Amino acid sequence: MKPRSDDDVVESALTDLVRDYDKHWSSLDFGCIADLWVRDEPEPIYVGDEYAAPLIGTDELDRHWARIAGRLKAASVSSTLHEFDVVDDTVVRALLLSR
């Protein structure tokens, strides 16, 4: 059996993260969604087509989750990990497509 490459390990971890993200979204568990984000360094950044500019930092993300929680009564979310690259030992950039 061939040993798993570093990219395979990262992809597996990201796939697990995406599965948890979809599960929490579909149950409208915004506390758990927020907990999926690293809350300190580096600052979390959310880029979504619903905003003109990226949301940067935990305060902006918390306001985002509060706005959404106040508006939604039900959701069904399905996401795909489109691509990713490892920037360094602590940062991975990932493009997630959600429906």
The first five atom37 places (N, CA, C, CB, O) and aatype in JSON, in Angstrom:
{
  "aatype": [12, 11, 14, 1, 15, 3, 3, 3, 19, 19, 6, 15, 0, 10, 16, 3, 10, 19, 1, 3, 18, 3, 11, 8, 17, 15, 15, 10, 3, 13, 7, 4, 9, 0, 3, 10, 17, 19, 1, 3, 6, 14, 6, 14, 9, 18, 19, 7, 3, 6, 18, 0, 0, 14, 10, 9, 7, 16, 3, 6, 10, 3, 1, 8, 17, 0, 1, 9, 0, 7, 1, 10, 11, 0, 0, 15, 19, 15, 15, 16, 10, 8, 6, 13, 3, 19, 19, 3, 3, 16, 19, 19, 1, 0, 10, 10, 10, 15, 1],
  "atom_mask": [
    [1, 1, 1, 1, 1],
    [1, 1, 1, 1, 1],
    [1, 1, 1, 1, 1],
    [1, 1, 1, 1, 1],
    [1, 1, 1, 1, 1],
    [1, 1, 1, 1, 1],
    [1, 1, 1, 1, 1],
    [1, 1, 1, 1, 1],
    [1, 1, 1, 1, 1],
    [1, 1, 1, 1, 1],
    [1, 1, 1, 1, 1],
    [1, 1, 1, 1, 1],
    [1, 1, 1, 1, 1],
    [1, 1, 1, 1, 1],
    [1, 1, 1, 1, 1],
    [1, 1, 1, 1, 1],
    [1, 1, 1, 1, 1],
    [1, 1, 1, 1, 1],
    [1, 1, 1, 1, 1],
    [1, 1, 1, 1, 1],
    [1, 1, 1, 1, 1],
    [1, 1, 1, 1, 1],
    [1, 1, 1, 1, 1],
    [1, 1, 1, 1, 1],
    [1, 1, 1, 1, 1],
    [1, 1, 1, 1, 1],
    [1, 1, 1, 1, 1],
    [1, 1, 1, 1, 1],
    [1, 1, 1, 1, 1],
    [1, 1, 1, 1, 1],
    [1, 1, 1, 0, 1],
    [1, 1, 1, 1, 1],
    [1, 1, 1, 1, 1],
    [1, 1, 1, 1, 1],
    [1, 1, 1, 1, 1],
    [1, 1, 1, 1, 1],
    [1, 1, 1, 1, 1],
    [1, 1, 1, 1, 1],
    [1, 1, 1, 1, 1],
    [1, 1, 1, 1, 1],
    [1, 1, 1, 1, 1],
    [1, 1, 1, 1, 1],
    [1, 1, 1, 1, 1],
    [1, 1, 1, 1, 1],
    [1, 1, 1, 1, 1],
    [1, 1, 1, 1, 1],
    [1, 1, 1, 1, 1],
    [1, 1, 1, 0, 1],
    [1, 1, 1, 1, 1],
    [1, 1, 1, 1, 1],
    [1, 1, 1, 1, 1],
    [1, 1, 1, 1, 1],
    [1, 1, 1, 1, 1],
    [1, 1, 1, 1, 1],
    [1, 1, 1, 1, 1],
    [1, 1, 1, 1, 1],
    [1, 1, 1, 0, 1],
    [1, 1, 1, 1, 1],
    [1, 1, 1, 1, 1],
    [1, 1, 1, 1, 1],
    [1, 1, 1, 1, 1],
    [1, 1, 1, 1, 1],
    [1, 1, 1, 1, 1],
    [1, 1, 1, 1, 1],
    [1, 1, 1, 1, 1],
    [1, 1, 1, 1, 1],
    [1, 1, 1, 1, 1],
    [1, 1, 1, 1, 1],
    [1, 1, 1, 1, 1],
    [1, 1, 1, 0, 1],
    [1, 1, 1, 1, 1],
    [1, 1, 1, 1, 1],
    [1, 1, 1, 1, 1],
    [1, 1, 1, 1, 1],
    [1, 1, 1, 1, 1],
    [1, 1, 1, 1, 1],
    [1, 1, 1, 1, 1],
    [1, 1, 1, 1, 1],
    [1, 1, 1, 1, 1],
    [1, 1, 1, 1, 1],
    [1, 1, 1, 1, 1],
    [1, 1, 1, 1, 1],
    [1, 1, 1, 1, 1],
    [1, 1, 1, 1, 1],
    [1, 1, 1, 1, 1],
    [1, 1, 1, 1, 1],
    [1, 1, 1, 1, 1],
    [1, 1, 1, 1, 1],
    [1, 1, 1, 1, 1],
    [1, 1, 1, 1, 1],
    [1, 1, 1, 1, 1],
    [1, 1, 1, 1, 1],
    [1, 1, 1, 1, 1],
    [1, 1, 1, 1, 1],
    [1, 1, 1, 1, 1],
    [1, 1, 1, 1, 1],
    [1, 1, 1, 1, 1],
    [1, 1, 1, 1, 1],
    [1, 1, 1, 1, 1]
  ],
  "atom_positions": [
    [[0.83, -1.17, 0.0], [0.0, 0.0, 0.0], [0.89, 1.24, 0.0], [-0.96, -0.01, 1.21], [1.86, 1.33, 0.75]],
    [[0.55, 2.19, -0.84], [1.32, 3.42, -0.99], [1.04, 4.35, 0.2], [0.98, 4.12, -2.32], [-0.11, 4.56, 0.56]],
    [[2.1, 4.92, 0.81], [1.86, 5.86, 1.92], [1.14, 7.11, 1.43], [3.19, 6.25, 2.6], [1.29, 7.52, 0.28]],
    [[0.35, 7.71, 2.31], [-0.41, 8.91, 1.96], [0.53, 10.11, 1.88], [-1.53, 9.18, 3.0], [1.41, 10.28, 2.72]],
    [[0.34, 10.92, 0.87], [1.14, 12.13, 0.72], [0.59, 13.21, 1.65], [1.14, 12.62, -0.75], [-0.52, 13.09, 2.18]],
    [[1.39, 14.26, 1.85], [0.93, 15.39, 2.67], [-0.34, 15.98, 2.09], [2.03, 16.47, 2.78], [-1.25, 16.35, 2.84]],
    [[-0.42, 16.09, 0.75], [-1.63, 16.64, 0.13], [-2.84, 15.77, 0.42], [-1.44, 16.77, -1.38], [-3.94, 16.29, 0.62]],
    [[-2.66, 14.44, 0.45], [-3.77, 13.54, 0.76], [-4.27, 13.76, 2.19], [-3.35, 12.07, 0.57], [-5.47, 13.74, 2.45]],
    [[-3.34, 13.98, 3.11], [-3.7, 14.21, 4.51], [-4.46, 15.52, 4.63], [-2.43, 14.23, 5.41], [-5.48, 15.59, 5.32]],
    [[-3.97, 16.57, 3.96], [-4.64, 17.87, 4.0], [-6.03, 17.76, 3.37], [-3.8, 18.96, 3.26], [-7.0, 18.26, 3.92]],
    [[-6.11, 17.1, 2.23], [-7.41, 16.95, 1.55], [-8.4, 16.19, 2.42], [-7.23, 16.23, 0.21], [-9.58, 16.55, 2.47]],
    [[-7.95, 15.16, 3.11], [-8.83, 14.4, 4.0], [-9.33, 15.28, 5.14], [-8.09, 13.17, 4.55], [-10.52, 15.24, 5.49]],
    [[-8.44, 16.08, 5.74], [-8.85, 16.97, 6.83], [-9.83, 18.02, 6.33], [-7.61, 17.64, 7.46], [-10.8, 18.34, 7.01]],
    [[-9.58, 18.56, 5.15], [-10.5, 19.56, 4.59], [-11.86, 18.95, 4.25], [-9.89, 20.19, 3.34], [-12.89, 19.58, 4.45]],
    [[-11.85, 17.73, 3.74], [-13.11, 17.05, 3.43], [-13.93, 16.85, 4.7], [-12.83, 15.68, 2.73], [-15.15, 17.04, 4.7]],
    [[-13.27, 16.46, 5.79], [-13.97, 16.31, 7.08], [-14.53, 17.66, 7.54], [-13.01, 15.74, 8.15], [-15.66, 17.73, 8.03]],
    [[-13.75, 18.72, 7.38], [-14.18, 20.05, 7.77], [-15.41, 20.48, 6.96], [-13.04, 21.06, 7.58], [-16.36, 21.04, 7.51]],
    [[-15.39, 20.23, 5.66], [-16.52, 20.59, 4.79], [-17.77, 19.81, 5.19], [-16.17, 20.33, 3.31], [-18.87, 20.36, 5.19]],
    [[-17.61, 18.55, 5.52], [-18.75, 17.73, 5.95], [-19.36, 18.31, 7.23], [-18.31, 16.25, 6.18], [-20.58, 18.42, 7.35]],
    [[-18.51, 18.69, 8.19], [-19.0, 19.3, 9.43], [-19.67, 20.64, 9.15], [-17.85, 19.49, 10.43], [-20.72, 20.95, 9.72]],
    [[-19.07, 21.43, 8.28], [-19.63, 22.73, 7.89], [-21.04, 22.56, 7.34], [-18.73, 23.43, 6.84], [-21.96, 23.25, 7.77]],
    [[-21.22, 21.64, 6.4], [-22.55, 21.4, 5.82], [-23.55, 20.92, 6.86], [-22.45, 20.38, 4.68], [-24.7, 21.35, 6.88]],
    [[-23.1, 20.02, 7.73], [-23.98, 19.48, 8.78], [-24.46, 20.6, 9.7], [-23.25, 18.38, 9.6], [-25.65, 20.68, 10.01]],
    [[-23.55, 21.45, 10.14], [-23.92, 22.54, 11.05], [-24.8, 23.58, 10.35], [-22.67, 23.21, 11.61], [-25.73, 24.1, 10.95]],
    [[-24.5, 23.87, 9.09], [-25.35, 24.79, 8.34], [-26.76, 24.25, 8.2], [-24.75, 25.06, 6.96], [-27.74, 24.95, 8.43]],
    [[-26.85, 22.98, 7.82], [-28.16, 22.38, 7.59], [-29.0, 22.28, 8.86], [-28.0, 20.99, 6.99], [-30.22, 22.21, 8.79]],
    [[-28.34, 22.29, 10.01], [-29.09, 22.29, 11.28], [-29.15, 23.7, 11.9], [-28.44, 21.31, 12.28], [-29.62, 23.87, 13.03]],
    [[-28.66, 24.7, 11.16], [-28.64, 26.1, 11.61], [-27.94, 26.26, 12.96], [-30.07, 26.64, 11.7], [-28.36, 27.05, 13.8]],
    [[-26.88, 25.5, 13.16], [-26.1, 25.56, 14.39], [-24.94, 26.54, 14.18], [-25.57, 24.14, 14.8], [-23.81, 26.13, 13.93]],
    [[-25.24, 27.84, 14.3], [-24.26, 28.88, 14.0], [-23.14, 28.95, 15.01], [-24.94, 30.2, 13.91], [-22.04, 29.4, 14.69]],
    [[-23.39, 28.5, 16.23], [-22.31, 28.43, 17.21], [-21.24, 27.45, 16.77], [0.0, 0.0, 0.0], [-20.05, 27.74, 16.86]],
    [[-21.67, 26.29, 16.28], [-20.71, 25.29, 15.8], [-20.04, 25.74, 14.5], [-21.42, 23.95, 15.58], [-18.86, 25.46, 14.28]],
    [[-20.77, 26.44, 13.65], [-20.16, 26.97, 12.43], [-19.06, 27.95, 12.81], [-21.23, 27.66, 11.51], [-17.95, 27.88, 12.28]],
    [[-19.35, 28.84, 13.73], [-18.36, 29.82, 14.16], [-17.14, 29.15, 14.77], [-18.97, 30.8, 15.16], [-16.01, 29.61, 14.6]],
    [[-17.36, 28.04, 15.49], [-16.26, 27.33, 16.12], [-15.34, 26.64, 15.11], [-16.81, 26.3, 17.09], [-14.22, 26.27, 15.46]],
    [[-15.79, 26.46, 13.87], [-14.94, 25.86, 12.86], [-13.84, 26.82, 12.4], [-15.79, 25.42, 11.66], [-12.84, 26.39, 11.81]],
    [[-14.02, 28.1, 12.67], [-13.04, 29.11, 12.25], [-11.98, 29.29, 13.32], [-13.73, 30.46, 11.96], [-12.28, 29.28, 14.51]],
    [[-10.73, 29.44, 12.9], [-9.66, 29.79, 13.83], [-9.96, 31.2, 14.31], [-8.22, 29.69, 13.16], [-10.16, 32.11, 13.5]],
    [[-9.99, 31.4, 15.61], [-10.48, 32.66, 16.17], [-9.36, 33.64, 16.54], [-11.31, 32.38, 17.39], [-9.66, 34.76, 16.96]],
    [[-8.1, 33.26, 16.39], [-7.05, 34.21, 16.79], [-6.15, 34.55, 15.62], [-6.22, 33.64, 17.94], [-6.55, 35.32, 14.74]],
    [[-4.98, 34.02, 15.57], [-4.04, 34.36, 14.51], [-3.93, 33.24, 13.51], [-2.67, 34.68, 15.1], [-3.87, 32.08, 13.93]],
    [[-3.91, 33.49, 12.24], [-4.19, 34.8, 11.65], [-5.68, 35.1, 11.72], [-3.7, 34.85, 10.18], [-6.5, 34.2, 11.95]],
    [[-6.04, 36.37, 11.52], [-7.44, 36.74, 11.57], [-8.23, 35.98, 10.52], [-7.61, 38.26, 11.36], [-7.77, 35.83, 9.39]],
    [[-9.42, 35.47, 10.89], [-10.23, 34.78, 9.88], [-10.74, 35.77, 8.84], [-11.42, 34.06, 10.56], [-11.01, 36.93, 9.13]],
    [[-10.86, 35.28, 7.62], [-11.36, 36.09, 6.51], [-12.46, 35.3, 5.81], [-10.22, 36.48, 5.52], [-12.26, 34.14, 5.44]],
    [[-13.61, 35.94, 5.63], [-14.73, 35.32, 4.92], [-14.97, 36.12, 3.64], [-16.02, 35.26, 5.81], [-15.18, 37.33, 3.69]],
    [[-14.95, 35.43, 2.51], [-15.24, 36.06, 1.22], [-16.48, 35.36, 0.67], [-14.02, 35.96, 0.23], [-16.45, 34.16, 0.39]],
    [[-17.55, 36.11, 0.51], [-18.79, 35.56, -0.03], [-19.4, 36.54, -1.0], [0.0, 0.0, 0.0], [-19.23, 37.75, -0.85]],
    [[-20.1, 36.03, -1.98], [-20.67, 36.93, -3.0], [-21.78, 37.82, -2.45], [-21.21, 36.11, -4.16], [-22.22, 38.74, -3.13]],
    [[-22.23, 37.57, -1.22], [-23.27, 38.41, -0.63], [-22.71, 39.7, -0.04], [-24.01, 37.64, 0.44], [-23.47, 40.57, 0.38]],
    [[-21.38, 39.84, 0.01], [-20.75, 41.03, 0.55], [-19.86, 41.68, -0.5], [-19.93, 40.68, 1.82], [-19.22, 40.99, -1.3]],
    [[-19.83, 43.02, -0.49], [-19.0, 43.76, -1.45], [-17.5, 43.62, -1.14], [-19.38, 45.23, -1.45], [-16.67, 43.7, -2.04]],
    [[-17.18, 43.41, 0.13], [-15.78, 43.28, 0.55], [-15.67, 42.11, 1.52], [-15.26, 44.6, 1.2], [-16.66, 41.74, 2.16]],
    [[-14.49, 41.52, 1.65], [-14.31, 40.43, 2.61], [-14.59, 40.87, 4.05], [-12.89, 39.87, 2.51], [-14.36, 42.02, 4.41]],
    [[-15.09, 39.93, 4.85], [-15.24, 40.16, 6.29], [-13.94, 39.7, 6.94], [-16.49, 39.38, 6.89], [-13.48, 38.58, 6.7]],
    [[-13.34, 40.56, 7.75], [-12.05, 40.26, 8.35], [-12.16, 40.38, 9.86], [-10.95, 41.2, 7.8], [-12.57, 41.42, 10.38]],
    [[-11.8, 39.31, 10.55], [-11.78, 39.32, 12.01], [-12.99, 38.65, 12.63], [0.0, 0.0, 0.0], [-14.03, 38.48, 11.99]],
    [[-12.83, 38.28, 13.88], [-13.89, 37.54, 14.57], [-15.12, 38.39, 14.83], [-13.37, 37.01, 15.87], [-16.24, 37.87, 14.81]],
    [[-14.95, 39.69, 15.09], [-16.12, 40.54, 15.33], [-17.02, 40.59, 14.1], [-15.68, 41.95, 15.72], [-18.24, 40.47, 14.22]],
    [[-16.42, 40.77, 12.92], [-17.22, 40.8, 11.7], [-17.88, 39.46, 11.42], [-16.36, 41.21, 10.5], [-19.03, 39.41, 10.98]],
    [[-17.16, 38.37, 11.67], [-17.76, 37.04, 11.48], [-18.91, 36.81, 12.45], [-16.7, 35.94, 11.66], [-19.95, 36.28, 12.06]],
    [[-18.74, 37.2, 13.7], [-19.82, 37.02, 14.68], [-21.07, 37.81, 14.29], [-19.34, 37.45, 16.07], [-22.19, 37.32, 14.44]],
    [[-20.88, 39.03, 13.78], [-22.04, 39.81, 13.31], [-22.69, 39.13, 12.11], [-21.61, 41.25, 12.94], [-23.92, 39.12, 11.98]],
    [[-21.87, 38.56, 11.24], [-22.38, 37.83, 10.06], [-23.26, 36.66, 10.51], [-21.21, 37.32, 9.19], [-24.37, 36.49, 10.0]],
    [[-22.76, 35.85, 11.45], [-23.54, 34.69, 11.92], [-24.83, 35.16, 12.59], [-22.7, 33.82, 12.92], [-25.87, 34.53, 12.41]],
    [[-24.78, 36.24, 13.36], [-25.97, 36.75, 14.04], [-27.01, 37.23, 13.02], [-25.6, 37.91, 14.99], [-28.2, 36.97, 13.18]],
    [[-26.56, 37.92, 11.96], [-27.51, 38.37, 10.92], [-28.18, 37.17, 10.26], [-26.78, 39.22, 9.84], [-29.4, 37.16, 10.08]],
    [[-27.41, 36.19, 9.91], [-27.96, 35.02, 9.22], [-28.89, 34.24, 10.15], [-26.82, 34.11, 8.72], [-29.97, 33.81, 9.74]],
    [[-28.47, 34.06, 11.4], [-29.31, 33.32, 12.35], [-30.66, 33.99, 12.54], [-28.6, 33.19, 13.71], [-31.66, 33.31, 12.76]],
    [[-30.7, 35.31, 12.45], [-31.96, 36.04, 12.61], [-32.87, 35.95, 11.39], [0.0, 0.0, 0.0], [-34.05, 36.25, 11.49]],
    [[-32.33, 35.54, 10.26], [-33.11, 35.52, 9.02], [-33.57, 34.13, 8.6], [-32.31, 36.13, 7.92], [-34.65, 33.98, 8.02]],
    [[-32.78, 33.12, 8.87], [-33.08, 31.78, 8.35], [-33.91, 30.96, 9.32], [-31.79, 31.05, 8.03], [-33.71, 31.0, 10.53]],
    [[-34.83, 30.21, 8.76], [-35.62, 29.26, 9.55], [-35.3, 27.82, 9.17], [-37.12, 29.53, 9.35], [-35.57, 26.9, 9.94]],
    [[-34.72, 27.63, 7.99], [-34.33, 26.29, 7.53], [-33.24, 26.44, 6.48], [-35.56, 25.49, 6.96], [-33.17, 27.46, 5.79]],
    [[-32.4, 25.42, 6.35], [-31.34, 25.43, 5.34], [-30.97, 24.0, 4.99], [-30.1, 26.22, 5.84], [-31.07, 23.09, 5.8]],
    [[-30.54, 23.84, 3.77], [-29.95, 22.58, 3.31], [-28.71, 22.97, 2.52], [-30.97, 21.72, 2.44], [-28.82, 23.58, 1.45]],
    [[-27.55, 22.64, 3.03], [-26.3, 23.08, 2.43], [-25.51, 21.87, 1.95], [-25.48, 23.9, 3.43], [-25.38, 20.87, 2.64]],
    [[-24.98, 22.0, 0.74], [-24.12, 20.98, 0.15], [-22.91, 21.69, -0.44], [-24.88, 20.13, -0.94], [-23.06, 22.55, -1.31]],
    [[-21.73, 21.33, 0.02], [-20.5, 22.01, -0.4], [-19.53, 21.03, -1.04], [-19.84, 22.71, 0.79], [-19.55, 19.83, -0.79]],
    [[-18.68, 21.6, -1.88], [-17.64, 20.84, -2.55], [-16.31, 21.56, -2.35], [-17.95, 20.65, -4.07], [-16.23, 22.77, -2.52]],
    [[-15.3, 20.81, -1.99], [-13.96, 21.36, -1.93], [-13.46, 21.42, -3.37], [-13.0, 20.5, -1.01], [-13.12, 20.4, -3.96]],
    [[-13.41, 22.63, -3.92], [-13.07, 22.81, -5.33], [-11.56, 22.67, -5.56], [-13.54, 24.19, -5.81], [-11.12, 21.96, -6.46]],
    [[-10.78, 23.35, -4.73], [-9.33, 23.25, -4.82], [-8.71, 23.77, -3.54], [-8.78, 24.02, -6.05], [-9.37, 24.45, -2.75]],
    [[-7.44, 23.45, -3.34], [-6.73, 23.95, -2.17], [-5.24, 23.97, -2.46], [-7.04, 23.09, -0.9], [-4.76, 23.26, -3.35]],
    [[-4.51, 24.78, -1.7], [-3.06, 24.73, -1.75], [-2.51, 25.03, -0.37], [-2.5, 25.73, -2.8], [-3.09, 25.8, 0.4]],
    [[-1.41, 24.4, -0.07], [-0.75, 24.56, 1.22], [0.22, 25.73, 1.1], [-0.02, 23.23, 1.66], [1.17, 25.68, 0.32]],
    [[-0.04, 26.78, 1.88], [0.81, 27.97, 1.84], [2.08, 27.73, 2.66], [0.05, 29.21, 2.37], [3.19, 27.99, 2.2]],
    [[1.9, 27.23, 3.87], [3.03, 26.88, 4.73], [2.53, 25.88, 5.77], [3.65, 28.15, 5.43], [1.45, 25.31, 5.61]],
    [[3.3, 25.66, 6.81], [2.93, 24.66, 7.82], [1.68, 25.0, 8.61], [4.07, 24.47, 8.78], [1.12, 24.13, 9.27]],
    [[1.22, 26.26, 8.56], [0.07, 26.66, 9.36], [-1.1, 27.19, 8.54], [0.48, 27.7, 10.33], [-2.18, 27.4, 9.1]],
    [[-0.92, 27.4, 7.23], [-1.97, 28.02, 6.42], [-2.24, 27.19, 5.17], [-1.58, 29.45, 6.04], [-1.33, 26.83, 4.42]],
    [[-3.54, 26.91, 4.97], [-4.0, 26.26, 3.74], [-5.09, 27.15, 3.17], [-4.53, 24.79, 4.0], [-6.02, 27.53, 3.88]],
    [[-4.97, 27.48, 1.89], [-6.04, 28.22, 1.2], [-6.92, 27.19, 0.53], [-5.46, 29.25, 0.14], [-6.44, 26.27, -0.13]],
    [[-8.23, 27.36, 0.7], [-9.17, 26.42, 0.11], [-10.32, 27.18, -0.54], [-9.7, 25.43, 1.16], [-10.79, 28.19, 0.0]],
    [[-10.76, 26.69, -1.68], [-11.93, 27.26, -2.34], [-13.06, 26.26, -2.18], [-11.64, 27.57, -3.86], [-13.0, 25.14, -2.68]],
    [[-14.08, 26.69, -1.47], [-15.24, 25.87, -1.14], [-16.43, 26.4, -1.91], [-15.52, 25.86, 0.39], [-16.74, 27.59, -1.82]],
    [[-17.1, 25.57, -2.66], [-18.31, 25.96, -3.38], [-19.5, 25.37, -2.65], [-18.27, 25.48, -4.87], [-19.61, 24.15, -2.5]],
    [[-20.39, 26.24, -2.19], [-21.54, 25.8, -1.41], [-22.83, 26.13, -2.14], [-21.54, 26.46, -0.01], [-22.94, 27.16, -2.81]],
    [[-23.8, 25.23, -2.0], [-25.13, 25.44, -2.57], [-26.13, 25.37, -1.44], [-25.46, 24.38, -3.69], [-27.33, 25.51, -1.67]]
  ]
}
